[in-house]
Amino acid sequence: MNMRDTTHTTSGEDEFVTIIGGDAEEIGQVFKAEGLAAKDFTIVHRIGRHRIAMAPGQQDMSALINALVGGRLVAATYTRRGR
């Protein structure tokens, strides 16, 4: 998985990264591979099962995402304070 560069943010804004995988081990591997701890990211809440819900007009995207993960959606969101 290749995430966008998280080193360039607008000054003062908090930044969030959500990692989606099949299980907590996959998520941990991505967190480590992306070096998020060294970039001062911390977990917002525990890793767990998620369901995608989209805003009105985005139902096609929701169906696509849920089809891609096959009902095995586990996610974790990490944040770092704005600098």
Phi, psi and omega in degrees: 000133179243113181269163177293160179295123183260015183266352182241103178234161175290134183305131176089350181266138173290152179237144181233143174228126175249126178254128181247135179203186180275337179200173183297327180297315177300317181297316178299322179296319179292316178306314180292313182298326180276355178064034185292329177296317179293339178266014176071026175276141175230155183287141180280319182206172183295157176290136180193176179293140179232157172236136179272128173232130184251157176295159179309139181090356183245017184300326179299320179294318179299315179297320180296313180298314180295326177293321181295322182269354174058033178078004181253048185274112174241136184216160174217139177248135180241154180220160167218144182291147176301150183251000000 
